[in-house]
Amino acid sequence: MRITILVVLYNINITKSKTLTSLNNIYLQDKNIFDNFDFIFYSNNENLNYYNLKLSFEYSFLKNNLNSGFAYPLNLSLEKSKKINNNYLLIF
């Protein structure tokens, strides 16, 4: 069973994000812990991009500066999740 996890980074300072810090620390303690997860990080912040997001595990990064609401990242994540045959989509 694989799970796609969508993490929406709305107007966030990534250096102060408890979610990102915790995910990275958990991975560093056990490199196999995310084997059944596909992470997608979505941002509407024009200053945040894939290169700013320094995480130790694999992830996808989506960005839309138009702030088109929650439907945009949700629909893209659902589409990607279906394409790679994941069973569930978890949203943060």
N, CA and C atoms as an extended XYZ file, in Angstrom:
276
Properties=species:S:1:pos:R:3:atomname:S:1:resname:S:1:resid:I:1 pbc="F F F"
N         0.836       -1.181        0.000 N   MET     1
C         0.000        0.000        0.000 CA  MET     1
C         0.881        1.244        0.000 C   MET     1
N         0.622        2.127       -0.937 N   ARG     2
C         1.351        3.392       -1.012 CA  ARG     2
C         0.398        4.531       -0.698 C   ARG     2
N         0.944        5.572       -0.105 N   ILE     3
C         0.153        6.740        0.280 CA  ILE     3
C         0.823        7.987       -0.264 C   ILE     3
N         0.044        8.821       -0.937 N   THR     4
C         0.522       10.140       -1.355 CA  THR     4
C         0.195       11.115       -0.229 C   THR     4
N         1.175       11.911        0.142 N   ILE     5
C         0.976       12.906        1.197 CA  ILE     5
C         1.180       14.284        0.602 C   ILE     5
N         0.120       15.081        0.642 N   LEU     6
C         0.172       16.465        0.174 CA  LEU     6
C         0.379       17.372        1.382 C   LEU     6
N         1.435       18.170        1.343 N   VAL     7
C         1.701       19.152        2.400 CA  VAL     7
C         1.605       20.523        1.761 C   VAL     7
N         0.618       21.303        2.193 N   VAL     8
C         0.412       22.644        1.644 CA  VAL     8
C         1.195       23.632        2.497 C   VAL     8
N         2.123       24.334        1.851 N   LEU     9
C         2.961       25.332        2.525 CA  LEU     9
C         2.405       26.701        2.173 C   LEU     9
N         1.500       27.168        2.985 N   TYR    10
C         0.832       28.433        2.702 CA  TYR    10
C         1.469       29.551        3.501 C   TYR    10
N         2.096       30.492        2.798 N   ASN    11
C         2.649       31.681        3.444 CA  ASN    11
C         3.540       31.302        4.629 C   ASN    11
N         4.523       30.444        4.381 N   ILE    12
C         5.302       29.864        5.471 CA  ILE    12
C         6.784       30.220        5.363 C   ILE    12
N         7.405       30.361        6.511 N   ASN    13
C         8.853       30.486        6.595 CA  ASN    13
C         9.388       29.076        6.823 C   ASN    13
N        10.037       28.501        5.823 N   ILE    14
C        10.404       27.088        5.909 CA  ILE    14
C        11.400       26.787        7.027 C   ILE    14
N        12.183       27.757        7.429 N   THR    15
C        13.141       27.510        8.508 CA  THR    15
C        12.441       27.399        9.861 C   THR    15
N        11.199       27.884        9.950 N   LYS    16
C        10.451       27.829       11.212 CA  LYS    16
C         9.314       26.811       11.175 C   LYS    16
N         9.246       26.030       10.129 N   SER    17
C         8.163       25.062        9.987 CA  SER    17
C         8.422       23.817       10.829 C   SER    17
N         7.567       23.582       11.811 N   LYS    18
C         7.699       22.393       12.656 CA  LYS    18
C         7.419       21.128       11.852 C   LYS    18
N         6.506       21.204       10.903 N   THR    19
C         6.177       20.037       10.082 CA  THR    19
C         7.379       19.594        9.261 C   THR    19
N         8.002       20.528        8.547 N   LEU    20
C         9.155       20.184        7.706 CA  LEU    20
C        10.334       19.700        8.544 C   LEU    20
N        10.587       20.366        9.647 N   THR    21
C        11.685       19.969       10.528 CA  THR    21
C        11.444       18.570       11.085 C   THR    21
N        10.233       18.301       11.522 N   SER    22
C         9.905       16.993       12.088 CA  SER    22
C        10.022       15.891       11.046 C   SER    22
N         9.478       16.124        9.853 N   LEU    23
C         9.570       15.115        8.794 CA  LEU    23
C        11.021       14.797        8.464 C   LEU    23
N        11.830       15.818        8.350 N   ASN    24
C        13.242       15.611        8.030 CA  ASN    24
C        13.962       14.858        9.147 C   ASN    24
N        13.696       15.229       10.394 N   ASN    25
C        14.341       14.563       11.531 CA  ASN    25
C        13.925       13.096       11.637 C   ASN    25
N        12.656       12.825       11.394 N   ILE    26
C        12.169       11.443       11.436 CA  ILE    26
C        12.874       10.616       10.368 C   ILE    26
N        12.986       11.174        9.182 N   TYR    27
C        13.667       10.459        8.100 CA  TYR    27
C        15.128       10.191        8.436 C   TYR    27
N        15.803       11.161        9.016 N   LEU    28
C        17.218       10.993        9.341 CA  LEU    28
C        17.441        9.911       10.401 C   LEU    28
N        16.440        9.657       11.227 N   GLN    29
C        16.533        8.602       12.234 CA  GLN    29
C        16.312        7.218       11.643 C   GLN    29
N        15.491        7.147       10.593 N   ASP    30
C        15.190        5.861        9.958 CA  ASP    30
C        14.957        6.102        8.469 C   ASP    30
N        15.948        5.807        7.663 N   LYS    31
C        15.909        6.105        6.223 CA  LYS    31
C        14.846        5.308        5.464 C   LYS    31
N        14.287        4.280        6.063 N   ASN    32
C        13.265        3.460        5.405 CA  ASN    32
C        11.839        3.846        5.795 C   ASN    32
N        11.696        4.783        6.680 N   ILE    33
C        10.383        5.086        7.237 CA  ILE    33
C         9.389        5.617        6.192 C   ILE    33
N         9.879        6.261        5.161 N   PHE    34
C         8.989        6.849        4.151 CA  PHE    34
C         8.914        6.002        2.875 C   PHE    34
N         9.314        4.756        2.959 N   ASP    35
C         9.337        3.904        1.767 CA  ASP    35
C         7.982        3.766        1.079 C   ASP    35
N         6.904        3.838        1.817 N   ASN    36
C         5.563        3.670        1.244 CA  ASN    36
C         4.821        4.993        1.046 C   ASN    36
N         5.552        6.086        1.120 N   PHE    37
C         4.949        7.403        0.978 CA  PHE    37
C         5.533        8.155       -0.216 C   PHE    37
N         4.678        8.896       -0.878 N   ASP    38
C         5.100        9.824       -1.926 CA  ASP    38
C         4.687       11.219       -1.472 C   ASP    38
N         5.674       12.051       -1.177 N   PHE    39
C         5.400       13.399       -0.679 CA  PHE    39
C         5.266       14.397       -1.827 C   PHE    39
N         4.269       15.254       -1.697 N   ILE    40
C         4.096       16.382       -2.610 CA  ILE    40
C         3.982       17.624       -1.736 C   ILE    40
N         4.871       18.574       -1.952 N   PHE    41
C         4.815       19.850       -1.244 CA  PHE    41
C         4.318       20.903       -2.223 C   PHE    41
N         3.326       21.677       -1.791 N   TYR    42
C         2.737       22.714       -2.627 CA  TYR    42
C         2.930       24.061       -1.953 C   TYR    42
N         3.339       25.050       -2.738 N   SER    43
C         3.537       26.390       -2.198 CA  SER    43
C         2.929       27.437       -3.123 C   SER    43
N         2.369       28.473       -2.514 N   ASN    44
C         1.924       29.623       -3.293 CA  ASN    44
C         2.820       30.830       -3.014 C   ASN    44
N         3.932       30.605       -2.356 N   ASN    45
C         4.865       31.658       -1.979 CA  ASN    45
C         5.890       31.838       -3.099 C   ASN    45
N         5.968       33.032       -3.664 N   GLU    46
C         6.875       33.266       -4.793 CA  GLU    46
C         8.346       33.132       -4.406 C   GLU    46
N         8.678       33.262       -3.115 N   ASN    47
C        10.074       33.148       -2.673 CA  ASN    47
C        10.493       31.714       -2.368 C   ASN    47
N         9.530       30.812       -2.316 N   LEU    48
C         9.840       29.432       -1.996 CA  LEU    48
C         9.851       28.600       -3.268 C   LEU    48
N        10.916       27.849       -3.477 N   ASN    49
C        10.969       26.957       -4.631 CA  ASN    49
C        11.645       25.654       -4.225 C   ASN    49
N        11.750       24.752       -5.169 N   TYR    50
C        12.311       23.427       -4.912 CA  TYR    50
C        13.694       23.519       -4.271 C   TYR    50
N        14.487       24.483       -4.665 N   TYR    51
C        15.859       24.593       -4.182 CA  TYR    51
C        15.942       25.118       -2.755 C   TYR    51
N        14.923       25.860       -2.315 N   ASN    52
C        14.898       26.337       -0.935 CA  ASN    52
C        14.499       25.237        0.042 C   ASN    52
N        13.741       24.296       -0.454 N   LEU    53
C        13.205       23.237        0.386 CA  LEU    53
C        14.244       22.129        0.513 C   LEU    53
N        15.078       22.224        1.512 N   LYS    54
C        16.196       21.293        1.660 CA  LYS    54
C        15.792       20.146        2.597 C   LYS    54
N        15.287       19.091        1.982 N   LEU    55
C        14.881       17.912        2.746 CA  LEU    55
C        15.745       16.732        2.319 C   LEU    55
N        15.913       15.785        3.210 N   SER    56
C        16.803       14.655        2.947 CA  SER    56
C        16.125       13.510        2.210 C   SER    56
N        14.822       13.576        2.032 N   PHE    57
C        14.096       12.489        1.369 CA  PHE    57
C        13.508       12.985        0.055 C   PHE    57
N        13.066       12.037       -0.780 N   GLU    58
C        12.513       12.384       -2.093 CA  GLU    58
C        11.123       13.007       -1.956 C   GLU    58
N        10.845       13.968       -2.823 N   TYR    59
C         9.539       14.617       -2.825 CA  TYR    59
C         9.323       15.311       -4.159 C   TYR    59
N         8.075       15.639       -4.409 N   SER    60
C         7.712       16.470       -5.564 CA  SER    60
C         7.372       17.848       -5.037 C   SER    60
N         7.547       18.841       -5.878 N   PHE    61
C         7.264       20.219       -5.467 CA  PHE    61
C         6.375       20.875       -6.510 C   PHE    61
N         5.248       21.412       -6.068 N   LEU    62
C         4.325       22.143       -6.933 CA  LEU    62
C         4.260       23.581       -6.466 C   LEU    62
N         4.118       24.472       -7.404 N   LYS    63
C         4.094       25.893       -7.044 CA  LYS    63
C         3.106       26.626       -7.932 C   LYS    63
N         2.371       27.562       -7.325 N   ASN    64
C         1.444       28.407       -8.056 CA  ASN    64
C         1.357       29.743       -7.329 C   ASN    64
N         1.936       30.767       -7.896 N   ASN    65
C         1.953       32.086       -7.257 CA  ASN    65
C         0.614       32.802       -7.326 C   ASN    65
N        -0.341       32.247       -8.055 N   LEU    66
C        -1.631       32.920       -8.224 CA  LEU    66
C        -2.551       32.774       -7.019 C   LEU    66
N        -2.178       31.930       -6.058 N   ASN    67
C        -3.007       31.691       -4.884 CA  ASN    67
C        -4.432       31.341       -5.300 C   ASN    67
N        -4.539       30.315       -6.120 N   SER    68
C        -5.832       29.930       -6.682 CA  SER    68
C        -6.657       29.057       -5.744 C   SER    68
N        -6.288       28.988       -4.500 N   GLY    69
C        -7.064       28.238       -3.527 CA  GLY    69
C        -6.596       26.806       -3.357 C   GLY    69
N        -7.344       26.069       -2.580 N   PHE    70
C        -6.966       24.718       -2.197 CA  PHE    70
C        -7.259       23.689       -3.289 C   PHE    70
N        -8.193       23.985       -4.163 N   ALA    71
C        -8.578       23.021       -5.198 CA  ALA    71
C        -7.416       22.698       -6.134 C   ALA    71
N        -6.599       23.666       -6.460 N   TYR    72
C        -5.484       23.456       -7.391 CA  TYR    72
C        -4.509       22.376       -6.900 C   TYR    72
N        -3.930       22.509       -5.693 N   PRO    73
C        -2.997       21.464       -5.254 CA  PRO    73
C        -3.694       20.127       -4.996 C   PRO    73
N        -4.929       20.177       -4.542 N   LEU    74
C        -5.657       18.946       -4.283 CA  LEU    74
C        -5.893       18.166       -5.574 C   LEU    74
N        -6.361       18.850       -6.609 N   ASN    75
C        -6.614       18.185       -7.888 CA  ASN    75
C        -5.337       17.642       -8.518 C   ASN    75
N        -4.251       18.405       -8.457 N   LEU    76
C        -2.974       17.918       -8.991 CA  LEU    76
C        -2.472       16.697       -8.221 C   LEU    76
N        -2.633       16.718       -6.915 N   SER    77
C        -2.190       15.592       -6.090 CA  SER    77
C        -3.033       14.353       -6.342 C   SER    77
N        -4.340       14.539       -6.498 N   LEU    78
C        -5.216       13.409       -6.821 CA  LEU    78
C        -4.833       12.793       -8.158 C   LEU    78
N        -4.576       13.646       -9.131 N   GLU    79
C        -4.178       13.185      -10.463 CA  GLU    79
C        -2.872       12.384      -10.395 C   GLU    79
N        -1.888       12.937       -9.685 N   LYS    80
C        -0.596       12.258       -9.571 CA  LYS    80
C        -0.739       10.949       -8.798 C   LYS    80
N        -1.524       10.953       -7.749 N   SER    81
C        -1.732        9.769       -6.933 CA  SER    81
C        -2.366        8.647       -7.756 C   SER    81
N        -3.348        8.983       -8.562 N   LYS    82
C        -3.986        7.994       -9.434 CA  LYS    82
C        -3.010        7.467      -10.478 C   LYS    82
N        -2.200        8.359      -11.022 N   LYS    83
C        -1.250        7.987      -12.073 CA  LYS    83
C        -0.227        6.963      -11.583 C   LYS    83
N         0.189        7.072      -10.343 N   ILE    84
C         1.182        6.141       -9.806 CA  ILE    84
C         0.535        5.038       -8.965 C   ILE    84
N        -0.798        4.938       -9.070 N   ASN    85
C        -1.577        3.870       -8.416 CA  ASN    85
C        -1.446        3.825       -6.890 C   ASN    85
N        -1.403        4.987       -6.257 N   ASN    86
C        -1.412        5.017       -4.800 CA  ASN    86
C        -2.827        4.838       -4.298 C   ASN    86
N        -2.948        4.193       -3.142 N   ASN    87
C        -4.245        3.859       -2.591 CA  ASN    87
C        -4.925        5.007       -1.843 C   ASN    87
N        -4.139        5.892       -1.260 N   TYR    88
C        -4.694        6.945       -0.415 CA  TYR    88
C        -3.991        8.274       -0.649 C   TYR    88
N        -4.696        9.343       -0.305 N   LEU    89
C        -4.125       10.691       -0.338 CA  LEU    89
C        -4.345       11.301        1.040 C   LEU    89
N        -3.257       11.672        1.695 N   LEU    90
C        -3.293       12.295        3.008 CA  LEU    90
C        -2.921       13.758        2.834 C   LEU    90
N        -3.685       14.652        3.463 N   ILE    91
C        -3.485       16.096        3.257 CA  ILE    91
C        -3.119       16.775        4.558 C   ILE    91
N        -2.049       17.583        4.514 N   PHE    92
C        -1.630       18.415        5.653 CA  PHE    92
C        -1.712       19.866        5.257 C   PHE    92
